[in-house]
């Protein structure tokens, strides 16, 4: 079966966990500096954390796939980024 996405060691395929949408949030962080008599200038201090969101469907009675959810939960519990 063809792989759609891979997140670390977890591979998402067409079945049994079918990913329909992926979104990514990124950003930048700026620190405000105190000055007298004017607006507070901001200094770039780096990127914020990236947040990936996967949305999809799971049909465990038809295709299985609960083991994939267990694998995702195991990775989360292990504290791996």
BALUM-96419 format. One record per residue (C-alpha): residue in three letters; residue number from 1; z, x, y negated. Coordinates in Angstrom, 2 decimals. Layout:
# BALUM-96419
     r     k         z         x         y
   ALA   NUM         Z         X         Y
...
This chain:
# BALUM-96419
     r     k         z         x         y
   UNK     1      0.00      0.00      0.00
   UNK     2     -0.80      1.23     -3.51
   UNK     3      1.95      2.40     -5.84
   UNK     4      2.11      0.68     -9.27
   UNK     5      4.95      2.67    -10.87
   UNK     6      7.44      5.36    -10.00
   UNK     7     10.86      5.74    -11.61
   UNK     8     12.55      8.87    -10.30
   UNK     9     12.47      8.61     -6.52
   UNK    10     11.91      4.82     -6.55
   UNK    11      8.32      3.66     -6.07
   UNK    12      7.19      0.16     -7.04
   UNK    13      4.31     -1.28     -5.07
   UNK    14      2.45     -4.59     -5.14
   UNK    15      4.84     -6.03     -2.51
   UNK    16      7.70     -6.70     -1.88
   UNK    17      8.99     -6.04     -5.44
   UNK    18      6.05     -6.99     -7.64
   UNK    19      6.44     -5.60    -11.18
   UNK    20      4.68     -7.83    -13.72
   UNK    21      5.73     -6.24    -16.99
   UNK    22      7.05     -2.90    -18.21
   UNK    23      8.42     -2.31    -21.69
   UNK    24      9.63      0.90    -23.30
   UNK    25     11.89      1.24    -26.33
   UNK    26     12.20      4.52    -28.19
   UNK    27     13.48      5.45    -31.61
   UNK    28     14.74      8.10    -33.96
   UNK    29     18.19      8.66    -35.39
   UNK    30     18.97      9.60    -38.99
   UNK    31     22.29     10.63    -40.53
   UNK    32     23.13      9.45    -44.04
   UNK    33     24.33     12.18    -46.38
   UNK    34     26.83     11.43    -49.15
   UNK    35     25.63     12.33    -52.65
   UNK    36     26.86     11.36    -56.10
   UNK    37     24.81      9.25    -58.46
   UNK    38     21.90      8.32    -56.24
   UNK    39     20.73      6.81    -53.00
   UNK    40     21.99      8.41    -49.80
   UNK    41     19.25     10.63    -48.37
   UNK    42     18.83     10.59    -44.62
   UNK    43     18.32     13.56    -42.32
   UNK    44     16.52     13.34    -38.98
   UNK    45     18.92     14.24    -36.17
   UNK    46     16.80     13.49    -33.10
   UNK    47     15.40     10.88    -30.81
   UNK    48     17.44      7.99    -29.44
   UNK    49     17.63      7.24    -25.74
   UNK    50     14.53      5.80    -24.14
   UNK    51     15.00      2.40    -22.49
   UNK    52     12.62      1.20    -19.77
   UNK    53     12.64     -2.43    -18.66
   UNK    54     10.84     -3.61    -15.54
   UNK    55     10.30     -7.36    -14.99
   UNK    56      8.91     -8.81    -11.81
   UNK    57      9.31    -11.08     -8.82
   UNK    58     10.96    -10.63     -5.46
   UNK    59     10.21    -12.82     -2.42
   UNK    60     12.66    -11.61      0.24
   UNK    61     12.01    -14.47      2.69
   UNK    62      8.27    -13.82      2.69
   UNK    63      7.87    -10.06      2.13
   UNK    64     11.34     -8.53      2.42
   UNK    65     12.33     -6.16     -0.37
   UNK    66     16.08     -6.47     -0.60
   UNK    67     16.35     -2.86      0.55
   UNK    68     14.47     -1.88     -2.62
   UNK    69     17.07     -3.61     -4.75
   UNK    70     19.81     -1.84     -2.77
   UNK    71     18.09      1.50     -3.42
   UNK    72     17.95      0.82     -7.18
   UNK    73     21.64     -0.09     -7.22
   UNK    74     22.51      3.09     -5.28
   UNK    75     20.68      5.24     -7.82
   UNK    76     22.48      3.47    -10.68
   UNK    77     25.89      3.96     -9.02
   UNK    78     25.15      7.66     -8.48
   UNK    79     24.85      8.11    -12.24
   UNK    80     21.39      9.66    -12.09
   UNK    81     19.49      9.31    -15.37
